Amino acid sequence: MSEWRKSSHSGGLNDDACVEIAEFSDGVGVRDSKDPDGDRLGISRTEFAELVQRVKRGELDL
């Protein structure tokens, strides 16, 4: 079983308004922390790294 974790920038352990990630043998899982039993997105490590870089560059800011 993989351990789900959220960013240290999310506002603390009781902040449920964020996403959580987990490493799996075939990639990275992403889920909504408000609905831990709900749907999950599975992406490759390469796709996840690209997503993180785009976020850091501000390309996905609303």
Buried (B, 14 or more C-beta within 10 A) or exposed (E): EEEBEBEEEBEEEEEBEEBBBBBEEEBBBBBBBEEEEEEBBBBEEEEBEEBEEEEEEEEEEE
